[in-house]
């Protein structure tokens, strides 16, 4: 396993920007961020894996660390244990199914919200947003918390999706998502706060190499990767994420330099949907690269994977609203190569424009890989910082909460 040397080290904790609130309300908060603690309830389908779920957990940790109270309502999942270990509280209500049967959970959700009496209810998905709206209709105005929604995706344009635009305040995770909301839901752009997802630089610090212990485990699990450049493709296994293009890239590189590169796809399919993984495995065999690529499944040690990689890829064939793995990899100092569209393109335009590639251009992907791996002196210097840190994201989100509370009062 090889990785080009970095041009130089960066500070482990790069600076970040905040956007201080200027509104005031007696007894509510002051212009200083050290205002009274808030009780935040985040509502989403599940806490299994994925960018939205992980972002929810990280934001909960930030809230607790800064003296706020954090509650999450979802159907549960593998991340509940981490949420609670870090001081958050979880209430399990099966609000994850996109089905009329989910309406039976309006009453339990109303009871939970009434008992919790939060300052803010932050909805992060459409079905939970509908159930929250229905649950709060029967609460008196004085009993209703402020509702904030985050558009985490480029949702289909219909009445079902429009519920996300009916919150007291609306957040978009990228400029392309904001523009999509304005075009399709007729909200004023000025009413939408763009807050990019942020990475916790304490969990994803700049690193030139993985730990020795991790490297030994990697070599034991993937002996065929020995003395080869590691190319990493993280993300959920679904067709539009572009894993098939990644396999084509590995095949192109193998044709030019057999035994030089090793690709790893990290991620798992949605529960019960294994057909695409089987298709990917068969495609690797058809392309003759079964010994040049591995499917690693779900991993919880992504910092080590990023540190080990020569390059990380985001090859979504459809515009993606953001791309969490992009900022995680860039925070560690690892170059990212992505198609020039959607949220990932916005991040690379700000931090590493050399990694942008026209969608589907496998030849250019291969040339960029060779340039990175064969010329260590061209290793990029990535100036990572605000607004892509968790601290910047969290402070901006808290400012939205406080402004919404002030407006209501």
Secondary structure in CASP SS format (residue, H / E / C, confidence):
PFRMAT SS
TARGET T0000
AUTHOR 0000-0000-0000
METHOD secondary structure of the structure
MODEL  1
X C 1.00
X E 1.00
X C 1.00
X C 1.00
X C 1.00
X C 1.00
X C 1.00
X C 1.00
X C 1.00
X C 1.00
X C 1.00
X C 1.00
X C 1.00
X C 1.00
X C 1.00
X C 1.00
X C 1.00
X C 1.00
X C 1.00
X C 1.00
X C 1.00
X C 1.00
X C 1.00
X C 1.00
X E 1.00
X C 1.00
X C 1.00
X C 1.00
X E 1.00
X C 1.00
X C 1.00
X C 1.00
X C 1.00
X C 1.00
X C 1.00
X C 1.00
X C 1.00
X C 1.00
X E 1.00
X E 1.00
X E 1.00
X E 1.00
X E 1.00
X C 1.00
X C 1.00
X C 1.00
X C 1.00
X C 1.00
X C 1.00
X C 1.00
X H 1.00
X H 1.00
X H 1.00
X H 1.00
X H 1.00
X H 1.00
X H 1.00
X H 1.00
X H 1.00
X H 1.00
X H 1.00
X H 1.00
X H 1.00
X H 1.00
X H 1.00
X C 1.00
X C 1.00
X C 1.00
X E 1.00
X E 1.00
X E 1.00
X E 1.00
X E 1.00
X E 1.00
X C 1.00
X C 1.00
X C 1.00
X C 1.00
X C 1.00
X H 1.00
X H 1.00
X H 1.00
X H 1.00
X H 1.00
X H 1.00
X C 1.00
X C 1.00
X C 1.00
X E 1.00
X E 1.00
X E 1.00
X E 1.00
X C 1.00
X C 1.00
X C 1.00
X C 1.00
X C 1.00
X C 1.00
X C 1.00
X H 1.00
X H 1.00
X H 1.00
X H 1.00
X H 1.00
X H 1.00
X H 1.00
X H 1.00
X H 1.00
X H 1.00
X H 1.00
X H 1.00
X H 1.00
X H 1.00
X H 1.00
X H 1.00
X H 1.00
X C 1.00
X C 1.00
X C 1.00
X E 1.00
X E 1.00
X E 1.00
X E 1.00
X C 1.00
X C 1.00
X H 1.00
X H 1.00
X H 1.00
X H 1.00
X H 1.00
X H 1.00
X H 1.00
X H 1.00
X H 1.00
X H 1.00
X H 1.00
X C 1.00
X C 1.00
X C 1.00
X C 1.00
X C 1.00
X C 1.00
X C 1.00
X C 1.00
X C 1.00
X E 1.00
X E 1.00
X E 1.00
X E 1.00
X E 1.00
X E 1.00
X C 1.00
X C 1.00
X C 1.00
X C 1.00
X C 1.00
X C 1.00
X C 1.00
X H 1.00
X H 1.00
X H 1.00
X H 1.00
X H 1.00
X H 1.00
X H 1.00
X H 1.00
X C 1.00
X C 1.00
X E 1.00
X E 1.00
X E 1.00
X E 1.00
X C 1.00
X C 1.00
X H 1.00
X H 1.00
X H 1.00
X H 1.00
X H 1.00
X H 1.00
X H 1.00
X H 1.00
X H 1.00
X H 1.00
X H 1.00
X C 1.00
X C 1.00
X C 1.00
X H 1.00
X H 1.00
X H 1.00
X E 1.00
X E 1.00
X E 1.00
X C 1.00
X C 1.00
X C 1.00
X C 1.00
X E 1.00
X C 1.00
X C 1.00
X C 1.00
X C 1.00
X C 1.00
X C 1.00
X C 1.00
X C 1.00
X C 1.00
X C 1.00
X C 1.00
X C 1.00
X H 1.00
X H 1.00
X H 1.00
X H 1.00
X H 1.00
X H 1.00
X H 1.00
X H 1.00
X H 1.00
X H 1.00
X C 1.00
X H 1.00
X H 1.00
X H 1.00
X C 1.00
X C 1.00
X C 1.00
X E 1.00
X E 1.00
X E 1.00
X E 1.00
X E 1.00
X E 1.00
X C 1.00
X C 1.00
X C 1.00
X C 1.00
X H 1.00
X H 1.00
X H 1.00
X C 1.00
X H 1.00
X H 1.00
X H 1.00
X H 1.00
X H 1.00
X H 1.00
X H 1.00
X H 1.00
X H 1.00
X H 1.00
X H 1.00
X H 1.00
X H 1.00
X H 1.00
X C 1.00
X C 1.00
X C 1.00
X C 1.00
X E 1.00
X E 1.00
X E 1.00
X E 1.00
X E 1.00
X E 1.00
X C 1.00
X C 1.00
X C 1.00
X C 1.00
X C 1.00
X C 1.00
X C 1.00
X C 1.00
X H 1.00
X H 1.00
X H 1.00
X H 1.00
X H 1.00
X H 1.00
X H 1.00
X H 1.00
X H 1.00
X H 1.00
X H 1.00
X H 1.00
X H 1.00
X C 1.00
X C 1.00
X C 1.00
X C 1.00
X C 1.00
X E 1.00
X E 1.00
X E 1.00
X E 1.00
X E 1.00
X C 1.00
X C 1.00
X C 1.00
X C 1.00
X H 1.00
X H 1.00
X H 1.00
X H 1.00
X H 1.00
X H 1.00
X H 1.00
X C 1.00
X C 1.00
X E 1.00
X E 1.00
X E 1.00
X E 1.00
X C 1.00
X C 1.00
X C 1.00
X C 1.00
X C 1.00
X C 1.00
X C 1.00
X C 1.00
X C 1.00
X H 1.00
X H 1.00
X H 1.00
X H 1.00
X H 1.00
X H 1.00
X H 1.00
X H 1.00
X H 1.00
X C 1.00
X C 1.00
X C 1.00
X E 1.00
X E 1.00
X E 1.00
X E 1.00
X C 1.00
X C 1.00
X H 1.00
X H 1.00
X H 1.00
X H 1.00
X H 1.00
X H 1.00
X H 1.00
X H 1.00
X H 1.00
X H 1.00
X C 1.00
X H 1.00
X H 1.00
X H 1.00
X E 1.00
X E 1.00
X C 1.00
X C 1.00
X C 1.00
X C 1.00
X H 1.00
X H 1.00
X H 1.00
X H 1.00
X H 1.00
X H 1.00
X H 1.00
X H 1.00
X H 1.00
X H 1.00
X H 1.00
X H 1.00
X H 1.00
X C 1.00
X H 1.00
X H 1.00
X H 1.00
X C 1.00
X C 1.00
X C 1.00
X C 1.00
X C 1.00
X C 1.00
X C 1.00
X C 1.00
X C 1.00
X C 1.00
X E 1.00
X H 1.00
X H 1.00
X H 1.00
X H 1.00
X H 1.00
X H 1.00
X H 1.00
X H 1.00
X H 1.00
X H 1.00
X H 1.00
X H 1.00
X H 1.00
X H 1.00
X H 1.00
X H 1.00
X H 1.00
X H 1.00
X H 1.00
X C 1.00
END
